[in-house]
Structures are given as C-alpha cells and as structure tokens.
Amino acid sequence: MEKQHEKVILAYSGGLDTSVILKWLCLKEYNVIAYIADVGQEEDFISLKKKALSGGASKVLIEDLKKEFVTDYIFAALRGNAVYEGRYLLGTALARPLIAKRQVEIAQKEGTRLLAHGATGKGNDQVRFEFAYYALDPMSIIISPWKDPEFLAGFSGRGDLIRFSKKHGIPVKASSNNSYSEDENLMHISHEAGILEDPSRRPPPHVFSKTVSPQDAPDREVRLMIEFKDGYPVKVFNLDDGTVKTDPLELFLYLNAVGGRNGVGRVDMVENRYIGIKSRGVYETPGATILWTAHRDLEGIAMDKEVLHLRDMLSPEFSRLIYNGFWFSPEMDFLMSAFEKSQEKIDGCVTVAVYKGGVSVISRESPVSLYDEELSSMEIEGGFNALDSKGFININSIRLKAHHVLLRKKRPYGWRNTR
C-alpha cells in the first residue's frame, strides 16, 4: 500500500478517527490533502484547517456543499418520500454521496486516484463512500484504514486512538467516558454507540442538541404555509409573524429552526444496517420532518390514485437504496425518472401547525386538485349514481366467491374449521 509522497485525498472531519488517520497516512509518507465538506455541520472551519495542517496535511480544501445538498439530495429524497424502515429520514445517508462526489472531483483535479475515508468496517458509511467512488471513477484506489490489517493491529478501539493522539500532539475532544458518536449536517444530527448501545435505556437529555424536549417547547402552536411546485418546496410563510422564505437553503434552515424550537423530529430506533448488524440510532431531523409531512399531504389531493399507490410501492426500495449507498446506480436512475414523472403538477400549499413535537396538517389547497367536493359529499349525489355501485360490487366480488367455493371443497365442514 505504501507509495511514498503520492497524493491521497482524505475525507476529513477533524474528529478523532480522521485526525488519527491523517497522521497515520503522513507517517507512511503519503502526501495528504485534507478535504472538508461543509454540509451544514456546526464547525469552526478555520480551526479545523489549522488542525489538519498541524497534523501533516499538505493542503486543506473546504468545500461549501450546503445548497447542493438541499436542492439535489434532500429535495430529491423528499419527492420520493424516502423514509428508511418507516422512521429514519436518511440524513447521514443522503450527505455521503455528495461528499464522495466532490472528493472524486478533487482527486481528478489533483491528478490522483487515491481516496481515503475514516468509516469503520461495521458501519454503513464505508459502502456509501466506496460505492460512490467506484461508480464515479471505476479506477479509484481506496484507502480504508479500518479495513487495513496494519492499521487494525495498532488500533483496536477508541482508547488506542486517544493514546495515539496524545503521543503525536493531536488535540481531540473525545474521552473514554463520553463515547457516543455523532454525525451532523444541516438535515439532521445522529447519535449512536457508547452509552446509547443499550436500547432499553432512554437517551440522556444532554444527547439532544438540535431540538428542545417537547415538554419544554412553547405552549403555543406555530402555523406555517408551505408552497410546492412540481413537488419542490418553493416558499414558506409563517402565518403568525409574517416571515417568508423562498431560497431553498434559507427555507430549509428556517424550518430547522422552527422545528428545533418546538421539539419536532426526534426519532429513537433500532435499525438494520446494510451488513446485517442491528444498530440503535437516535436522530433529530426537525425541518425535514415538517417538509415530509406537508409534501405527503399535498400528494393526497394532487396526485392520481394509481400513481400514488405505485410511487408508494417504490418509496421503500428508494429508501433502501439510499441507505445502502446506491445513489449512483442504474436502479436509482430508473427510480428518479419515475419520481420525476410522479411529481408533475404536485403544486399547491399545505398549512401545518407545529406544536410540542408534533406536526399537524390543518389545510391544503392545489390549483390542480383532483378532489371534487360535490363528488365526495355524503350529502348530495354530485353526479354519482349510487345504483352503479351494485354492479361494481358484484363484479369485484366474483373472485371472492370463487375463493370461498375452493376453500369449501378443501374443508367441507367449514372453511374456518381447522380440525
């Protein structure tokens, strides 16, 4: 693996793992370029740059990817109603392909194919990064220290990393006592491992950082009108104080702020990692929770019934592909095309009430609404002949009658008789 002075682009966060990996690569005489992706995490990027340079990086590149993250990844997931295993809105999984894409672009510009990351061999991020690398540059050469025998021989866990850091003068915030890990971006923050590994224990209050506890949220609802065009959110209007946001990034950050102040978006779940291990994750996703609720409600009034049902069949697979790292894949291209078609004319406004951890839809309207008040009414006929329903039921019950006859033949004493 050693190729003296060759350039390697390291996806660098400044945390314990990547700080150690940076120094480890330098000691192996690689020319390390530290790449920091700004996807909205709360960081002091100037300090991170100084830390990377002091750790041996020959260059530090800080890339602002926030707007692209919102428009091309978060909103794309929104339009496909991506929710992994019914609860997780995929904040980390959505950021990884964007980070990897820019990393490959930097490598091409720097004239190297060596790419490094700090994801572990047990987690999901290793496949998310590496699948993206190979999809975007099949000739990529990947350095993944947590799957490297030499690295593993020297670092068996967090304690070894901390001791290495102290030996080489690497400043780290981590301690052996506060061992849970976090991943933050503008969509969410995740908390896992350490004290959170026991799924029977409630997360301590200090774990949460993007949302207040619903019990401590204001005792007053906030009403937000969210406007969509072709399934994209284009405007947020606060009906209580008149605030208006139309820029995609500003709109999303504003929803994060409102959701966070009102305790929205907390999820505590045990999920299934791609490699087969179950993992407990605690997530805070305030703005996206509001958007997902409003968008799905608008589809109820503006999307054709059969298209809606087909799209809902595809959404779990879409979520699984995102989670498992297949953002850049032919099957993802296929699904994106289908979702693009499904979102045509998903136009209109949904008003939600945000209150103590909850998001309630209180009204919706669309210029292309498929809802007919007269046709749906229980009070008037509205052009619907109730006598037609008799034939409709007769035709659709034919197969049920046939099924019953078949069961009677198999169980002559009654189809419910199991003896």
C-alpha positions as CSV (number, residue, x, y, z in Angstrom):
1,M,0.0,0.0,0.0
2,E,2.9,2.4,0.6
3,K,3.6,4.7,-2.3
4,Q,5.9,7.4,-1.0
5,H,4.7,11.0,-1.5
6,E,1.7,10.1,-3.6
7,K,-1.3,12.4,-3.2
8,V,-4.2,11.0,-1.3
9,I,-7.5,12.9,-0.8
10,L,-8.8,12.2,2.7
11,A,-12.4,13.0,3.7
12,Y,-11.5,14.8,6.9
13,S,-14.0,15.8,9.6
14,G,-11.5,16.7,12.3
15,G,-12.9,14.1,14.7
16,L,-10.9,11.5,16.5
17,D,-10.8,8.9,13.7
18,T,-9.9,11.1,10.8
19,S,-7.3,13.1,12.8
20,V,-5.5,9.9,13.6
21,I,-5.8,8.6,10.1
22,L,-4.4,11.8,8.7
23,K,-1.3,11.5,10.9
24,W,-1.0,7.7,10.2
25,L,-1.0,8.4,6.4
26,C,1.6,11.1,6.8
27,L,3.8,8.7,8.8
28,K,3.5,6.3,5.9
29,E,4.8,9.2,3.7
30,Y,1.7,10.0,1.8
31,N,1.1,13.5,0.6
32,V,-2.3,14.0,2.3
33,I,-4.8,16.6,1.1
34,A,-7.4,17.0,3.7
35,Y,-10.9,17.6,2.2
36,I,-13.6,19.1,4.5
37,A,-17.1,19.0,3.2
38,D,-19.3,21.8,4.6
39,V,-22.8,20.2,4.6
40,G,-24.1,22.4,7.3
41,Q,-22.4,21.0,10.4
42,E,-21.7,23.4,13.2
43,E,-17.9,23.6,13.0
44,D,-15.1,26.2,13.3
45,F,-13.7,25.5,9.8
46,I,-10.7,27.8,10.4
47,S,-9.7,25.8,13.4
48,L,-10.2,22.6,11.5
49,K,-8.0,23.8,8.8
50,K,-5.2,24.7,11.3
51,K,-5.6,21.3,12.9
52,A,-5.3,19.4,9.7
53,L,-2.2,21.4,8.6
54,S,-0.6,20.9,12.0
55,G,-1.4,17.2,11.7
56,G,0.6,17.0,8.5
57,A,-1.8,17.8,5.6
58,S,-0.1,19.4,2.7
59,K,-3.3,21.2,1.8
60,V,-6.7,21.7,3.2
61,L,-9.7,22.2,0.9
62,I,-13.0,23.3,2.5
63,E,-16.0,22.9,0.1
64,D,-19.3,24.6,0.7
65,L,-21.9,22.0,-0.4
66,K,-24.9,23.1,1.6
67,K,-27.1,24.5,-1.2
68,E,-26.4,21.5,-3.5
69,F,-27.2,19.2,-0.5
70,V,-30.6,20.8,-0.1
71,T,-31.6,21.1,-3.8
72,D,-30.1,17.9,-5.3
73,Y,-30.3,15.4,-2.4
74,I,-32.7,16.4,0.4
75,F,-35.4,17.6,-2.0
76,A,-34.8,14.6,-4.3
77,A,-35.4,12.3,-1.3
78,L,-38.5,14.4,-0.3
79,R,-40.1,13.9,-3.7
80,G,-39.7,10.2,-3.4
81,N,-40.9,10.2,0.2
82,A,-37.7,8.4,1.4
83,V,-38.1,7.0,4.9
84,Y,-35.9,4.1,5.9
85,E,-37.8,1.3,7.8
86,G,-40.7,3.7,8.3
87,R,-38.9,6.2,10.5
88,Y,-35.4,7.3,9.5
89,L,-35.3,10.3,7.1
90,L,-31.7,9.3,6.0
91,G,-29.8,12.5,6.9
92,T,-26.4,10.9,7.0
93,A,-27.1,8.6,4.1
94,L,-28.1,11.5,1.8
95,A,-24.9,13.5,2.6
96,R,-22.4,10.7,1.9
97,P,-22.8,10.5,-1.9
98,L,-22.5,14.3,-2.3
99,I,-19.3,14.3,-0.1
100,A,-17.9,11.4,-2.1
101,K,-18.7,13.0,-5.4
102,R,-16.8,16.2,-4.6
103,Q,-13.9,14.1,-3.2
104,V,-13.6,12.3,-6.6
105,E,-13.8,15.6,-8.4
106,I,-10.9,16.9,-6.2
107,A,-8.9,13.8,-6.9
108,Q,-9.3,14.2,-10.6
109,K,-8.2,17.8,-10.4
110,E,-5.2,16.9,-8.2
111,G,-4.2,14.1,-10.6
112,T,-4.6,11.2,-8.2
113,R,-6.9,8.3,-7.8
114,L,-6.1,7.7,-4.1
115,L,-9.1,8.3,-1.9
116,A,-9.3,7.8,1.9
117,H,-12.0,7.9,4.5
118,G,-12.5,7.1,8.2
119,A,-15.6,4.9,8.1
120,T,-15.4,1.7,10.1
121,G,-15.8,-1.9,8.9
122,K,-19.0,-2.4,10.8
123,G,-20.9,0.7,9.7
124,N,-22.9,1.9,6.7
125,D,-20.7,4.7,5.6
126,Q,-17.9,2.5,4.2
127,V,-20.2,1.3,1.5
128,R,-21.8,4.7,0.9
129,F,-18.4,6.2,0.3
130,E,-16.8,3.3,-1.6
131,F,-19.8,2.6,-3.9
132,A,-19.8,6.2,-4.9
133,Y,-16.1,6.3,-5.5
134,Y,-16.3,3.3,-7.8
135,A,-19.4,4.5,-9.6
136,L,-17.9,7.9,-10.4
137,D,-14.3,6.6,-11.1
138,P,-14.0,2.8,-11.5
139,M,-10.2,3.2,-11.3
140,S,-10.3,4.6,-7.8
141,I,-7.8,3.3,-5.3
142,I,-9.3,3.3,-1.9
143,I,-7.5,3.5,1.4
144,S,-9.8,2.4,4.2
145,P,-7.7,2.1,7.3
146,W,-10.5,0.5,9.4
147,K,-10.2,-2.5,7.0
148,D,-6.4,-2.4,6.8
149,P,-4.6,-5.2,8.8
150,E,-1.7,-3.0,9.7
151,F,-4.0,-0.2,11.0
152,L,-6.1,-2.7,12.9
153,A,-3.1,-4.2,14.5
154,G,-2.3,-0.8,16.1
155,F,-5.8,0.4,16.8
156,S,-8.4,-1.9,18.4
157,G,-10.7,0.8,19.6
158,R,-11.2,4.3,20.9
159,G,-8.7,4.1,23.7
160,D,-5.9,3.3,21.2
161,L,-6.9,6.3,19.1
162,I,-6.8,8.6,22.1
163,R,-3.4,7.3,23.2
164,F,-2.0,7.8,19.6
165,S,-3.4,11.4,19.6
166,K,-1.7,12.2,22.9
167,K,1.6,10.8,21.7
168,H,1.6,12.8,18.5
169,G,0.1,16.0,19.9
170,I,-3.2,15.8,18.2
171,P,-5.9,17.8,20.1
172,V,-9.1,15.8,20.4
173,K,-12.3,16.4,22.3
174,A,-13.1,12.7,22.7
175,S,-12.8,11.0,26.0
176,S,-13.3,7.4,27.1
177,N,-16.2,8.4,29.3
178,N,-18.3,10.2,26.6
179,S,-18.1,7.6,24.0
180,Y,-21.2,8.0,21.9
181,S,-20.6,9.3,18.4
182,E,-22.4,11.9,16.3
183,D,-22.8,12.9,12.7
184,E,-24.2,16.3,11.9
185,N,-25.3,18.1,8.8
186,L,-27.9,20.7,8.0
187,M,-30.6,18.0,7.7
188,H,-30.1,16.2,11.0
189,I,-27.8,15.0,13.7
190,S,-27.4,11.4,14.6
191,H,-26.3,9.9,17.9
192,E,-25.2,6.3,18.4
193,A,-22.8,3.9,20.2
194,G,-21.4,4.2,23.7
195,I,-24.0,5.0,26.3
196,L,-26.7,4.6,23.6
197,E,-25.9,1.0,22.8
198,D,-28.4,-0.3,25.4
199,P,-31.7,0.0,23.6
200,S,-33.6,-0.4,26.9
201,R,-32.2,2.9,28.2
202,R,-33.7,6.2,27.4
203,P,-31.2,8.7,25.9
204,P,-30.0,11.2,28.5
205,P,-31.3,14.7,27.9
206,H,-27.9,16.1,27.1
207,V,-27.6,13.9,24.0
208,F,-30.1,16.1,22.1
209,S,-28.7,19.3,20.6
210,K,-30.9,20.3,17.6
211,T,-34.3,20.0,19.3
212,V,-35.7,21.0,22.7
213,S,-37.7,18.5,24.6
214,P,-41.3,18.6,23.5
215,Q,-42.2,19.1,27.2
216,D,-40.1,22.3,27.2
217,A,-41.3,23.6,23.9
218,P,-43.5,26.7,23.8
219,D,-47.2,26.2,24.7
220,R,-48.3,27.8,21.5
221,E,-48.6,26.4,18.0
222,V,-46.7,27.9,15.0
223,R,-48.7,27.9,11.7
224,L,-46.6,27.5,8.5
225,M,-47.9,27.6,5.0
226,I,-45.6,25.7,2.7
227,E,-45.9,26.1,-1.1
228,F,-44.8,23.4,-3.5
229,K,-44.2,23.4,-7.3
230,D,-43.7,20.0,-9.0
231,G,-43.1,18.5,-5.6
232,Y,-40.4,21.0,-4.7
233,P,-40.9,23.4,-1.7
234,V,-40.6,26.9,-3.1
235,K,-41.9,29.0,-0.2
236,V,-42.6,29.0,3.5
237,F,-44.8,31.6,5.0
238,N,-45.2,31.9,8.8
239,L,-48.9,32.9,9.3
240,D,-48.2,34.1,12.8
241,D,-45.3,36.6,12.3
242,G,-45.2,37.1,8.6
243,T,-41.8,35.5,7.9
244,V,-41.3,34.5,4.3
245,K,-38.5,32.2,2.9
246,T,-38.1,31.3,-0.7
247,D,-34.4,30.5,-1.2
248,P,-34.1,26.7,-0.9
249,L,-31.3,26.7,1.7
250,E,-32.8,29.6,3.7
251,L,-36.2,27.9,3.6
252,F,-34.8,24.6,4.9
253,L,-32.7,26.3,7.6
254,Y,-35.8,28.2,8.7
255,L,-37.8,25.1,9.1
256,N,-35.0,23.5,11.1
257,A,-35.1,26.5,13.5
258,V,-38.9,26.4,13.9
259,G,-38.9,22.6,14.2
260,G,-36.0,22.6,16.7
261,R,-37.6,25.2,19.0
262,N,-40.8,23.2,19.0
263,G,-39.3,19.7,19.7
264,V,-40.0,18.3,16.2
265,G,-38.2,15.4,14.6
266,R,-36.8,13.2,17.4
267,V,-36.5,9.5,16.5
268,D,-35.1,6.7,18.6
269,M,-35.0,3.4,16.8
270,V,-33.2,0.1,16.2
271,E,-32.4,-0.2,12.5
272,N,-30.9,-2.8,10.2
273,R,-27.5,-1.9,8.8
274,Y,-26.6,-3.0,5.3
275,I,-24.1,-5.5,6.5
276,G,-26.7,-7.2,8.7
277,I,-26.0,-5.8,12.2
278,K,-28.8,-4.1,14.1
279,S,-27.9,-0.7,15.4
280,R,-29.7,1.8,17.8
281,G,-29.8,5.3,16.4
282,V,-31.1,8.5,17.9
283,Y,-31.9,11.2,15.4
284,E,-33.0,14.8,15.3
285,T,-34.4,15.9,12.0
286,P,-36.7,19.0,12.6
287,G,-37.0,20.8,9.2
288,A,-37.2,17.6,7.1
289,T,-40.0,16.2,9.4
290,I,-42.1,19.3,8.7
291,L,-41.4,19.1,4.9
292,W,-42.1,15.4,4.6
293,T,-45.4,15.8,6.4
294,A,-46.6,18.7,4.2
295,H,-45.4,17.2,0.9
296,R,-47.1,13.8,1.5
297,D,-50.4,15.5,2.4
298,L,-50.3,17.6,-0.8
299,E,-49.9,14.4,-2.8
300,G,-53.2,13.2,-1.4
301,I,-55.1,16.0,-3.1
302,A,-53.0,16.5,-6.3
303,M,-51.7,13.0,-7.3
304,D,-53.7,10.4,-9.2
305,K,-54.7,7.4,-7.1
306,E,-52.9,4.7,-9.0
307,V,-49.7,6.8,-9.5
308,L,-49.7,7.5,-5.7
309,H,-50.0,3.8,-4.9
310,L,-47.3,2.8,-7.4
311,R,-45.0,5.5,-6.1
312,D,-45.6,4.4,-2.5
313,M,-44.6,0.9,-3.6
314,L,-41.3,2.3,-4.9
315,S,-40.5,4.5,-1.9
316,P,-39.3,1.7,0.4
317,E,-36.9,0.5,-2.2
318,F,-35.8,4.1,-2.9
319,S,-35.1,4.5,0.8
320,R,-33.2,1.2,1.0
321,L,-31.0,2.2,-2.0
322,I,-30.1,5.5,-0.3
323,Y,-29.4,3.8,3.0
324,N,-27.2,1.1,1.4
325,G,-25.2,3.6,-0.7
326,F,-26.5,3.1,-4.2
327,W,-27.2,6.7,-5.0
328,F,-25.1,6.5,-8.2
329,S,-26.6,3.3,-9.7
330,P,-28.8,2.4,-12.7
331,E,-31.7,1.4,-10.5
332,M,-31.5,4.8,-8.8
333,D,-31.6,6.5,-12.2
334,F,-34.7,4.5,-13.0
335,L,-36.5,5.4,-9.8
336,M,-35.5,9.1,-10.1
337,S,-37.1,9.2,-13.6
338,A,-40.3,7.6,-12.2
339,F,-40.4,10.1,-9.3
340,E,-39.8,13.0,-11.7
341,K,-42.9,12.0,-13.6
342,S,-45.0,11.4,-10.5
343,Q,-44.2,14.9,-9.2
344,E,-45.5,16.7,-12.2
345,K,-48.2,19.2,-11.1
346,I,-47.8,18.4,-7.4
347,D,-48.5,22.1,-6.9
348,G,-50.2,23.8,-4.0
349,C,-50.0,24.9,-0.4
350,V,-50.2,22.9,2.8
351,T,-50.6,24.6,6.1
352,V,-49.2,22.8,9.2
353,A,-49.4,23.5,12.9
354,V,-46.2,22.8,14.7
355,Y,-46.7,22.2,18.4
356,K,-44.7,20.4,21.2
357,G,-43.0,17.8,19.0
358,G,-45.9,17.3,16.6
359,V,-46.7,18.5,13.0
360,S,-50.4,18.5,12.2
361,V,-51.8,19.4,8.7
362,I,-54.6,21.8,9.1
363,S,-55.4,22.7,5.5
364,R,-54.3,22.1,1.9
365,E,-55.2,23.5,-1.5
366,S,-54.0,23.0,-5.0
367,P,-54.7,24.6,-8.4
368,V,-54.7,21.1,-9.9
369,S,-56.7,19.4,-7.1
370,L,-58.3,16.1,-8.0
371,Y,-60.6,16.4,-5.1
372,D,-64.2,17.1,-6.1
373,E,-66.2,18.3,-3.1
374,E,-69.5,17.6,-4.7
375,L,-68.5,14.1,-5.8
376,S,-67.1,13.2,-2.4
377,S,-70.0,14.6,-0.4
378,M,-72.2,12.4,1.6
379,E,-75.0,15.0,1.5
380,I,-75.5,15.3,-2.2
381,E,-75.3,12.9,-5.1
382,G,-72.9,15.2,-7.1
383,G,-73.1,13.3,-10.4
384,F,-72.5,9.9,-8.8
385,N,-75.2,7.3,-9.3
386,A,-75.3,5.1,-6.3
387,L,-77.0,2.3,-8.2
388,D,-73.8,1.8,-10.2
389,S,-72.1,0.6,-7.0
390,K,-74.2,-2.5,-7.1
391,G,-72.7,-3.7,-10.3
392,F,-69.3,-2.6,-9.2
393,I,-69.5,-4.7,-6.1
394,N,-71.0,-7.7,-8.0
395,I,-68.1,-7.7,-10.5
396,N,-65.3,-7.3,-7.9
397,S,-66.7,-10.0,-5.6
398,I,-66.6,-12.7,-8.3
399,R,-63.1,-13.8,-7.3
400,L,-64.0,-13.8,-3.6
401,K,-67.0,-16.1,-4.2
402,A,-64.7,-18.4,-6.3
403,H,-62.1,-18.4,-3.5
404,H,-64.8,-19.4,-0.9
405,V,-66.0,-22.3,-3.1
406,L,-62.5,-23.6,-3.4
407,L,-62.0,-23.5,0.4
408,R,-65.3,-25.3,1.0
409,K,-64.1,-28.1,-1.3
410,K,-60.8,-28.4,0.7
411,R,-62.6,-28.1,4.1
412,P,-66.1,-29.5,3.6
413,Y,-67.1,-28.8,7.3
414,G,-66.5,-25.1,7.1
415,W,-63.6,-23.0,5.9
416,R,-62.8,-21.8,9.5
417,N,-62.7,-25.4,10.8
418,T,-59.0,-26.3,11.4
419,R,-59.6,-29.7,13.0
